[in-house]
Amino acid sequence: MPTQLLFTRILNAHFAGLANGVLSALHLHTSPAPITNELAMELLVFFGLLAYFIIVRATLSVETPGAVQHVAEMTHGFILEQGESIIGHGHERFASYLTVLGLFILIANLMGLVPGLESPTANAVVPLGFALTTFIYYHYHGIRSNGAGYIKQFLGPVWWLYWLLLPIELISHCARVLSLTVRLYANMFAGDLVTLAFFSLVPVGIPLIFLGLHFGVAIVQAYVFLLLAMIYLSLAVAHDH
């Protein structure tokens, strides 16, 4: 059994009964410590972001914007700029989801740099959750924007090849989930593993280089995931299928 982090132990000490009750209701296996490190870290990110958005909302000011508001405006502006260049017209309605997705993945990636915490994205289940959510999200908006015509995206331009292109396109779209999951998970897992290995061998000096590399990888992988989500959205909502 993996060693529990301090925050995970605190959650299990206070909420193990509640978690086991939920698992029992779903006919899933229960345990004395049902809350895993990955779930604990995700909850930490969730409540951190929730507090951040509450603070932003409570301190909004036109005359005297604070530091938190400046950060929020920069983040929102970056998402809108990227959305306009990739998705195009109507990108504003996706800004909320993309902002939360990008921030959640970025913070989750960076948590491995904090002593006593770990990156939940280094566990394959967490990136899979992001990938499946994005998969459902862009297909929902594809259907919402194009109605029944959305099926044309899976059929191609030539009617007599529909029977061939349909399974190929379906497999291709499902492969996007695998691609998003493996790319994020593999990079974060490798980063954590290399950093831990060098800290074990040489505890001073050299590991700082790998912490810097880990920091860079965390930012790049969050951006790549966000970028791919925007690309999939742009393809789904386009009207020229």
C-alpha positions, 0 to 999 in steps of 0.5 A: 500500500502506498505511503499516505501523505499527511493531508491524506491521513487527515482526510481519512481520519475525519472522512473515511466513514463518509467515503466508505458510505459512498463506496458501499452505496455504489457497491464498491470495495471499502477499506479503512483508508478509502481516500487515496493520495491522488484523491486527496491532492485533487480535493486540495486543488479543488478547494484551493481553486474554489477559494481563489475564485471566491476571493477574486469575485469578492475583491473585484474593483474597477478603481483599485484592482488588487494583485489577485484580480490582476492574476485573474485578468491575465489568466482570463486574457490568455485563455481568450487570446488562445481561444480566439486564435484556435477556436475562432468565433464564439470562443468566449462561451468555452472560456470558463471550462478552459480556464478551470481545466488549465488551472487545475492541471497546472496546479496539480502538475506543480504540486509535486514540487512542494514537500509533503505533496505529490502531483496527482497527474502522475497517476494515470487515473487523474489524467484519464478523468481530465481526458474523458471530461474533455471528450464529453465536453467537446462532443456535447458542444459539437452536437449543440452547435451542429445538431444532427449534422455533427454526424457528418464529421465522422462520415467524410465527404464521399457518401460511398465511403461512409461505411469505411470512414465511420469506424475509423473516425470513431476509433480516432476520437477514442484514441484522443482520450488515450493520447491526452491521458498518456501524454500527461501521465507519462511526462509527470510520472517520469518527472517525479521519478527522475527527481526522486531518484536524484534526491535519493542519490545526491540530496544537495545541489544537482536535484535543483536542476531537475526541480527546474526541469520538472517545473518546466515540464509541468507548465508545458504539459498543462499548456499542451493539454489545454491547447489540444482541448481547444483544437478538439473544440474548434473541430467539433463546433466548426460548421463546415464538416 
